[in-house]
């Protein structure tokens, strides 16, 4: 998904909210290498919030944004 975004828009987004099934140190590192500043996995799976984002506030905003999109898609 990230590679398609970069190809289509010419660069990586600054922030992403991702399903917890993709939570891993490797995926976090790959996202950072691509230029993403804040990566919020829905489930932490051994990652600390400070490793993913700069603050708990940013983590909650991204997590809630993702939850809102999923809720809207069910309607």
Gaussian input, Z-matrix of N, CA and C with variables (Angstrom, degrees):
# hf/3-21g

backbone

0 1
 N
 C     1     B1
 C     2     B2     1     A1
 N     3     B3     2     A2     1     D1
 C     4     B4     3     A3     2     D2
 C     5     B5     4     A4     3     D3
 N     6     B6     5     A5     4     D4
 C     7     B7     6     A6     5     D5
 C     8     B8     7     A7     6     D6
 N     9     B9     8     A8     7     D7
 C    10    B10     9     A9     8     D8
 C    11    B11    10    A10     9     D9
 N    12    B12    11    A11    10    D10
 C    13    B13    12    A12    11    D11
 C    14    B14    13    A13    12    D12
 N    15    B15    14    A14    13    D13
 C    16    B16    15    A15    14    D14
 C    17    B17    16    A16    15    D15
 N    18    B18    17    A17    16    D16
 C    19    B19    18    A18    17    D17
 C    20    B20    19    A19    18    D18
 N    21    B21    20    A20    19    D19
 C    22    B22    21    A21    20    D20
 C    23    B23    22    A22    21    D21
 N    24    B24    23    A23    22    D22
 C    25    B25    24    A24    23    D23
 C    26    B26    25    A25    24    D24
 N    27    B27    26    A26    25    D25
 C    28    B28    27    A27    26    D26
 C    29    B29    28    A28    27    D27
 N    30    B30    29    A29    28    D28
 C    31    B31    30    A30    29    D29
 C    32    B32    31    A31    30    D30
 N    33    B33    32    A32    31    D31
 C    34    B34    33    A33    32    D32
 C    35    B35    34    A34    33    D33
 N    36    B36    35    A35    34    D34
 C    37    B37    36    A36    35    D35
 C    38    B38    37    A37    36    D36
 N    39    B39    38    A38    37    D37
 C    40    B40    39    A39    38    D38
 C    41    B41    40    A40    39    D39
 N    42    B42    41    A41    40    D40
 C    43    B43    42    A42    41    D41
 C    44    B44    43    A43    42    D42
 N    45    B45    44    A44    43    D43
 C    46    B46    45    A45    44    D44
 C    47    B47    46    A46    45    D45
 N    48    B48    47    A47    46    D46
 C    49    B49    48    A48    47    D47
 C    50    B50    49    A49    48    D48
 N    51    B51    50    A50    49    D49
 C    52    B52    51    A51    50    D50
 C    53    B53    52    A52    51    D51
 N    54    B54    53    A53    52    D52
 C    55    B55    54    A54    53    D53
 C    56    B56    55    A55    54    D54
 N    57    B57    56    A56    55    D55
 C    58    B58    57    A57    56    D56
 C    59    B59    58    A58    57    D57
 N    60    B60    59    A59    58    D58
 C    61    B61    60    A60    59    D59
 C    62    B62    61    A61    60    D60
 N    63    B63    62    A62    61    D61
 C    64    B64    63    A63    62    D62
 C    65    B65    64    A64    63    D63
 N    66    B66    65    A65    64    D64
 C    67    B67    66    A66    65    D65
 C    68    B68    67    A67    66    D66
 N    69    B69    68    A68    67    D67
 C    70    B70    69    A69    68    D68
 C    71    B71    70    A70    69    D69
 N    72    B72    71    A71    70    D70
 C    73    B73    72    A72    71    D71
 C    74    B74    73    A73    72    D72
 N    75    B75    74    A74    73    D73
 C    76    B76    75    A75    74    D74
 C    77    B77    76    A76    75    D75
 N    78    B78    77    A77    76    D76
 C    79    B79    78    A78    77    D77
 C    80    B80    79    A79    78    D78
 N    81    B81    80    A80    79    D79
 C    82    B82    81    A81    80    D80
 C    83    B83    82    A82    81    D81
 N    84    B84    83    A83    82    D82
 C    85    B85    84    A84    83    D83
 C    86    B86    85    A85    84    D84
 N    87    B87    86    A86    85    D85
 C    88    B88    87    A87    86    D86
 C    89    B89    88    A88    87    D87
 N    90    B90    89    A89    88    D88
 C    91    B91    90    A90    89    D89
 C    92    B92    91    A91    90    D90
 N    93    B93    92    A92    91    D91
 C    94    B94    93    A93    92    D92
 C    95    B95    94    A94    93    D93
 N    96    B96    95    A95    94    D94
 C    97    B97    96    A96    95    D95
 C    98    B98    97    A97    96    D96
 N    99    B99    98    A98    97    D97
 C   100   B100    99    A99    98    D98
 C   101   B101   100   A100    99    D99
 N   102   B102   101   A101   100   D100
 C   103   B103   102   A102   101   D101
 C   104   B104   103   A103   102   D102
 N   105   B105   104   A104   103   D103
 C   106   B106   105   A105   104   D104
 C   107   B107   106   A106   105   D105
 N   108   B108   107   A107   106   D106
 C   109   B109   108   A108   107   D107
 C   110   B110   109   A109   108   D108
 N   111   B111   110   A110   109   D109
 C   112   B112   111   A111   110   D110
 C   113   B113   112   A112   111   D111
 N   114   B114   113   A113   112   D112
 C   115   B115   114   A114   113   D113
 C   116   B116   115   A115   114   D114
 N   117   B117   116   A116   115   D115
 C   118   B118   117   A117   116   D116
 C   119   B119   118   A118   117   D117
 N   120   B120   119   A119   118   D118
 C   121   B121   120   A120   119   D119
 C   122   B122   121   A121   120   D120
 N   123   B123   122   A122   121   D121
 C   124   B124   123   A123   122   D122
 C   125   B125   124   A124   123   D123
 N   126   B126   125   A125   124   D124
 C   127   B127   126   A126   125   D125
 C   128   B128   127   A127   126   D126
 N   129   B129   128   A128   127   D127
 C   130   B130   129   A129   128   D128
 C   131   B131   130   A130   129   D129
 N   132   B132   131   A131   130   D130
 C   133   B133   132   A132   131   D131
 C   134   B134   133   A133   132   D132
 N   135   B135   134   A134   133   D133
 C   136   B136   135   A135   134   D134
 C   137   B137   136   A136   135   D135
 N   138   B138   137   A137   136   D136
 C   139   B139   138   A138   137   D137
 C   140   B140   139   A139   138   D138
 N   141   B141   140   A140   139   D139
 C   142   B142   141   A141   140   D140
 C   143   B143   142   A142   141   D141
 N   144   B144   143   A143   142   D142
 C   145   B145   144   A144   143   D143
 C   146   B146   145   A145   144   D144
 N   147   B147   146   A146   145   D145
 C   148   B148   147   A147   146   D146
 C   149   B149   148   A148   147   D147
 N   150   B150   149   A149   148   D148
 C   151   B151   150   A150   149   D149
 C   152   B152   151   A151   150   D150
 N   153   B153   152   A152   151   D151
 C   154   B154   153   A153   152   D152
 C   155   B155   154   A154   153   D153
 N   156   B156   155   A155   154   D154
 C   157   B157   156   A156   155   D155
 C   158   B158   157   A157   156   D156
 N   159   B159   158   A158   157   D157
 C   160   B160   159   A159   158   D158
 C   161   B161   160   A160   159   D159
 N   162   B162   161   A161   160   D160
 C   163   B163   162   A162   161   D161
 C   164   B164   163   A163   162   D162
 N   165   B165   164   A164   163   D163
 C   166   B166   165   A165   164   D164
 C   167   B167   166   A166   165   D165
 N   168   B168   167   A167   166   D166
 C   169   B169   168   A168   167   D167
 C   170   B170   169   A169   168   D168
 N   171   B171   170   A170   169   D169
 C   172   B172   171   A171   170   D170
 C   173   B173   172   A172   171   D171
 N   174   B174   173   A173   172   D172
 C   175   B175   174   A174   173   D173
 C   176   B176   175   A175   174   D174
 N   177   B177   176   A176   175   D175
 C   178   B178   177   A177   176   D176
 C   179   B179   178   A178   177   D177
 N   180   B180   179   A179   178   D178
 C   181   B181   180   A180   179   D179
 C   182   B182   181   A181   180   D180
 N   183   B183   182   A182   181   D181
 C   184   B184   183   A183   182   D182
 C   185   B185   184   A184   183   D183
 N   186   B186   185   A185   184   D184
 C   187   B187   186   A186   185   D185
 C   188   B188   187   A187   186   D186
 N   189   B189   188   A188   187   D187
 C   190   B190   189   A189   188   D188
 C   191   B191   190   A190   189   D189
 N   192   B192   191   A191   190   D190
 C   193   B193   192   A192   191   D191
 C   194   B194   193   A193   192   D192
 N   195   B195   194   A194   193   D193
 C   196   B196   195   A195   194   D194
 C   197   B197   196   A196   195   D195
 N   198   B198   197   A197   196   D196
 C   199   B199   198   A198   197   D197
 C   200   B200   199   A199   198   D198
 N   201   B201   200   A200   199   D199
 C   202   B202   201   A201   200   D200
 C   203   B203   202   A202   201   D201
 N   204   B204   203   A203   202   D202
 C   205   B205   204   A204   203   D203
 C   206   B206   205   A205   204   D204
 N   207   B207   206   A206   205   D205
 C   208   B208   207   A207   206   D206
 C   209   B209   208   A208   207   D207
 N   210   B210   209   A209   208   D208
 C   211   B211   210   A210   209   D209
 C   212   B212   211   A211   210   D210
 N   213   B213   212   A212   211   D211
 C   214   B214   213   A213   212   D212
 C   215   B215   214   A214   213   D213
 N   216   B216   215   A215   214   D214
 C   217   B217   216   A216   215   D215
 C   218   B218   217   A217   216   D216
 N   219   B219   218   A218   217   D217
 C   220   B220   219   A219   218   D218
 C   221   B221   220   A220   219   D219
 N   222   B222   221   A221   220   D220
 C   223   B223   222   A222   221   D221
 C   224   B224   223   A223   222   D222

   B1=1.4413
   B2=1.5331
   B3=1.3207
   B4=1.4580
   B5=1.5319
   B6=1.3089
   B7=1.4620
   B8=1.5271
   B9=1.3362
   B10=1.4747
   B11=1.5261
   B12=1.3311
   B13=1.4656
   B14=1.5291
   B15=1.3199
   B16=1.4704
   B17=1.5260
   B18=1.3363
   B19=1.4656
   B20=1.5250
   B21=1.3221
   B22=1.4603
   B23=1.5237
   B24=1.3319
   B25=1.4607
   B26=1.5250
   B27=1.3092
   B28=1.4520
   B29=1.5161
   B30=1.3144
   B31=1.4580
   B32=1.5144
   B33=1.3095
   B34=1.4594
   B35=1.5308
   B36=1.3392
   B37=1.4608
   B38=1.5330
   B39=1.3139
   B40=1.4686
   B41=1.5235
   B42=1.3365
   B43=1.4590
   B44=1.5164
   B45=1.3394
   B46=1.4596
   B47=1.5217
   B48=1.3207
   B49=1.4588
   B50=1.5255
   B51=1.3194
   B52=1.4577
   B53=1.5216
   B54=1.3299
   B55=1.4564
   B56=1.5280
   B57=1.3245
   B58=1.4512
   B59=1.5192
   B60=1.3187
   B61=1.4557
   B62=1.5192
   B63=1.3191
   B64=1.4572
   B65=1.5245
   B66=1.3276
   B67=1.4629
   B68=1.5262
   B69=1.3147
   B70=1.4618
   B71=1.5233
   B72=1.2956
   B73=1.4610
   B74=1.5278
   B75=1.3336
   B76=1.4736
   B77=1.5284
   B78=1.3399
   B79=1.4660
   B80=1.5254
   B81=1.3134
   B82=1.4695
   B83=1.5241
   B84=1.3188
   B85=1.4697
   B86=1.5275
   B87=1.3441
   B88=1.4652
   B89=1.5219
   B90=1.3217
   B91=1.4642
   B92=1.5222
   B93=1.3081
   B94=1.4640
   B95=1.5230
   B96=1.3174
   B97=1.4668
   B98=1.5192
   B99=1.3357
   B100=1.4707
   B101=1.5154
   B102=1.3304
   B103=1.4558
   B104=1.5166
   B105=1.3202
   B106=1.4642
   B107=1.5215
   B108=1.3179
   B109=1.4624
   B110=1.5267
   B111=1.3318
   B112=1.4605
   B113=1.5265
   B114=1.3287
   B115=1.4594
   B116=1.5210
   B117=1.3296
   B118=1.4639
   B119=1.5221
   B120=1.3255
   B121=1.4545
   B122=1.5207
   B123=1.3243
   B124=1.4632
   B125=1.5269
   B126=1.3193
   B127=1.4643
   B128=1.5212
   B129=1.3035
   B130=1.4672
   B131=1.5301
   B132=1.3185
   B133=1.4705
   B134=1.5223
   B135=1.3065
   B136=1.4602
   B137=1.5133
   B138=1.3148
   B139=1.4675
   B140=1.5240
   B141=1.3101
   B142=1.4577
   B143=1.5251
   B144=1.3141
   B145=1.4662
   B146=1.5214
   B147=1.3113
   B148=1.4723
   B149=1.5263
   B150=1.3326
   B151=1.4679
   B152=1.5301
   B153=1.3478
   B154=1.4609
   B155=1.5272
   B156=1.3259
   B157=1.4667
   B158=1.5214
   B159=1.3417
   B160=1.4602
   B161=1.5241
   B162=1.3401
   B163=1.4614
   B164=1.5223
   B165=1.3016
   B166=1.4612
   B167=1.5210
   B168=1.3308
   B169=1.4625
   B170=1.5235
   B171=1.3321
   B172=1.4675
   B173=1.5235
   B174=1.3299
   B175=1.4619
   B176=1.5261
   B177=1.3161
   B178=1.4713
   B179=1.5233
   B180=1.3148
   B181=1.4641
   B182=1.5258
   B183=1.3153
   B184=1.4647
   B185=1.5223
   B186=1.3211
   B187=1.4656
   B188=1.5200
   B189=1.3276
   B190=1.4612
   B191=1.5273
   B192=1.3281
   B193=1.4564
   B194=1.5273
   B195=1.3299
   B196=1.4623
   B197=1.5159
   B198=1.3078
   B199=1.4645
   B200=1.5266
   B201=1.3160
   B202=1.4510
   B203=1.5176
   B204=1.3295
   B205=1.4577
   B206=1.5230
   B207=1.3134
   B208=1.4716
   B209=1.5219
   B210=1.3173
   B211=1.4555
   B212=1.5247
   B213=1.3230
   B214=1.4605
   B215=1.5310
   B216=1.3195
   B217=1.4595
   B218=1.5322
   B219=1.3132
   B220=1.4544
   B221=1.5308
   B222=1.3188
   B223=1.4620
   B224=1.4990
   A1=110.19
   A2=115.75
   A3=120.14
   A4=111.22
   A5=116.63
   A6=119.87
   A7=111.20
   A8=117.55
   A9=120.41
   A10=110.30
   A11=116.88
   A12=120.54
   A13=110.31
   A14=115.77
   A15=119.72
   A16=110.57
   A17=117.55
   A18=120.65
   A19=112.06
   A20=116.67
   A21=120.40
   A22=112.75
   A23=117.24
   A24=120.72
   A25=114.10
   A26=117.66
   A27=120.31
   A28=115.44
   A29=118.28
   A30=121.18
   A31=111.07
   A32=114.62
   A33=120.53
   A34=110.11
   A35=117.31
   A36=119.47
   A37=109.93
   A38=117.11
   A39=120.71
   A40=111.58
   A41=116.04
   A42=121.18
   A43=109.61
   A44=115.80
   A45=120.44
   A46=109.45
   A47=114.86
   A48=122.75
   A49=105.76
   A50=116.63
   A51=121.65
   A52=110.72
   A53=115.90
   A54=122.00
   A55=110.59
   A56=116.00
   A57=121.44
   A58=114.33
   A59=117.34
   A60=120.60
   A61=113.27
   A62=117.56
   A63=122.02
   A64=112.75
   A65=117.18
   A66=121.33
   A67=110.80
   A68=115.58
   A69=122.00
   A70=108.20
   A71=115.50
   A72=120.80
   A73=110.04
   A74=116.89
   A75=120.46
   A76=111.47
   A77=117.03
   A78=120.07
   A79=111.18
   A80=117.29
   A81=120.41
   A82=110.05
   A83=116.77
   A84=120.95
   A85=111.84
   A86=116.97
   A87=120.71
   A88=111.02
   A89=116.63
   A90=120.20
   A91=110.33
   A92=117.10
   A93=120.89
   A94=111.25
   A95=116.78
   A96=120.45
   A97=111.50
   A98=116.11
   A99=120.62
   A100=112.29
   A101=116.95
   A102=120.64
   A103=115.05
   A104=118.22
   A105=120.90
   A106=108.76
   A107=115.96
   A108=121.10
   A109=112.31
   A110=117.42
   A111=122.22
   A112=109.62
   A113=116.20
   A114=122.48
   A115=107.60
   A116=117.13
   A117=120.89
   A118=109.49
   A119=115.68
   A120=120.63
   A121=107.69
   A122=116.69
   A123=120.37
   A124=111.42
   A125=117.07
   A126=122.42
   A127=107.03
   A128=115.83
   A129=119.10
   A130=113.15
   A131=118.60
   A132=123.63
   A133=113.00
   A134=117.00
   A135=121.40
   A136=114.74
   A137=117.93
   A138=121.24
   A139=109.08
   A140=116.12
   A141=120.08
   A142=109.46
   A143=115.66
   A144=120.52
   A145=110.53
   A146=117.46
   A147=121.13
   A148=112.36
   A149=118.22
   A150=120.67
   A151=110.56
   A152=116.04
   A153=120.89
   A154=112.65
   A155=116.48
   A156=121.57
   A157=109.88
   A158=116.32
   A159=118.61
   A160=113.42
   A161=117.98
   A162=119.64
   A163=111.06
   A164=115.64
   A165=121.21
   A166=110.00
   A167=117.34
   A168=121.56
   A169=110.71
   A170=117.42
   A171=121.68
   A172=109.56
   A173=117.62
   A174=121.19
   A175=110.37
   A176=117.16
   A177=120.54
   A178=111.81
   A179=117.27
   A180=120.81
   A181=111.04
   A182=117.12
   A183=120.68
   A184=111.32
   A185=117.12
   A186=120.77
   A187=110.79
   A188=116.76
   A189=121.14
   A190=111.91
   A191=117.49
   A192=121.39
   A193=109.95
   A194=116.09
   A195=120.45
   A196=111.50
   A197=117.44
   A198=121.25
   A199=110.48
   A200=117.67
   A201=121.69
   A202=112.78
   A203=116.49
   A204=120.64
   A205=110.04
   A206=117.21
   A207=119.46
   A208=110.88
   A209=117.33
   A210=120.72
   A211=110.85
   A212=116.44
   A213=121.64
   A214=111.23
   A215=116.93
   A216=119.34
   A217=111.44
   A218=118.23
   A219=121.69
   A220=112.26
   A221=116.84
   A222=120.92
   A223=111.04
   D1=-43.22
   D2=-178.76
   D3=-63.79
   D4=-42.70
   D5=179.08
   D6=-62.50
   D7=-40.23
   D8=178.02
   D9=-63.68
   D10=-41.38
   D11=179.49
   D12=-61.23
   D13=-46.68
   D14=-179.56
   D15=-62.57
   D16=-42.27
   D17=178.94
   D18=-64.28
   D19=-40.08
   D20=-176.34
   D21=-77.30
   D22=-40.20
   D23=-174.27
   D24=-106.09
   D25=-4.09
   D26=176.09
   D27=84.05
   D28=6.86
   D29=178.51
   D30=179.61
   D31=168.11
   D32=-179.05
   D33=-82.93
   D34=152.33
   D35=174.74
   D36=-70.29
   D37=161.98
   D38=178.70
   D39=-77.05
   D40=-31.48
   D41=-177.35
   D42=-137.73
   D43=146.57
   D44=173.78
   D45=-140.69
   D46=149.04
   D47=172.86
   D48=-117.31
   D49=121.83
   D50=-169.22
   D51=-124.35
   D52=149.49
   D53=176.59
   D54=-59.30
   D55=145.20
   D56=-178.10
   D57=-63.18
   D58=-21.23
   D59=178.26
   D60=-64.71
   D61=-19.22
   D62=179.10
   D63=-97.43
   D64=2.16
   D65=-175.83
   D66=-69.13
   D67=115.68
   D68=174.10
   D69=-162.81
   D70=158.37
   D71=178.04
   D72=-62.96
   D73=-39.02
   D74=179.43
   D75=-62.11
   D76=-45.93
   D77=179.94
   D78=-66.93
   D79=-35.68
   D80=176.01
   D81=-63.73
   D82=-45.52
   D83=179.20
   D84=-62.05
   D85=-42.64
   D86=179.37
   D87=-64.02
   D88=-39.55
   D89=178.36
   D90=-64.62
   D91=-42.61
   D92=178.94
   D93=-64.65
   D94=-40.82
   D95=178.02
   D96=-62.46
   D97=-29.08
   D98=179.27
   D99=-78.41
   D100=-10.65
   D101=177.50
   D102=108.16
   D103=6.06
   D104=179.06
   D105=-79.67
   D106=128.27
   D107=-176.49
   D108=-83.99
   D109=-42.43
   D110=-177.33
   D111=-123.89
   D112=124.12
   D113=179.13
   D114=-124.18
   D115=115.06
   D116=-179.69
   D117=-111.19
   D118=105.05
   D119=173.59
   D120=-82.11
   D121=139.15
   D122=-178.10
   D123=-60.98
   D124=-39.62
   D125=174.71
   D126=-111.76
   D127=139.72
   D128=-173.20
   D129=-78.14
   D130=-36.14
   D131=177.58
   D132=47.32
   D133=51.63
   D134=176.99
   D135=89.24
   D136=-8.05
   D137=177.60
   D138=-90.24
   D139=142.79
   D140=175.17
   D141=-89.15
   D142=150.06
   D143=-179.81
   D144=-56.63
   D145=-41.15
   D146=-179.21
   D147=-65.14
   D148=-21.38
   D149=175.14
   D150=-75.18
   D151=-31.72
   D152=-175.45
   D153=-87.18
   D154=-42.30
   D155=-174.61
   D156=-138.11
   D157=172.06
   D158=-176.77
   D159=-80.71
   D160=-20.42
   D161=-179.60
   D162=-154.67
   D163=161.87
   D164=177.10
   D165=-62.79
   D166=-35.58
   D167=179.68
   D168=-59.68
   D169=-45.55
   D170=179.11
   D171=-63.55
   D172=-42.76
   D173=179.03
   D174=-59.03
   D175=-46.80
   D176=-179.39
   D177=-64.10
   D178=-39.76
   D179=178.87
   D180=-62.36
   D181=-45.93
   D182=179.83
   D183=-68.44
   D184=-41.77
   D185=178.86
   D186=-62.08
   D187=-45.71
   D188=-179.40
   D189=-68.20
   D190=-35.44
   D191=175.87
   D192=-59.75
   D193=-47.14
   D194=179.18
   D195=-63.10
   D196=-42.63
   D197=179.11
   D198=-62.83
   D199=-38.39
   D200=178.47
   D201=-65.35
   D202=-38.96
   D203=178.18
   D204=-66.53
   D205=-41.92
   D206=179.36
   D207=-64.79
   D208=-39.08
   D209=178.70
   D210=-64.46
   D211=-42.87
   D212=-178.93
   D213=-64.74
   D214=-32.18
   D215=-178.31
   D216=-74.56
   D217=-16.90
   D218=179.57
   D219=-83.41
   D220=-16.89
   D221=-176.75
   D222=-76.86

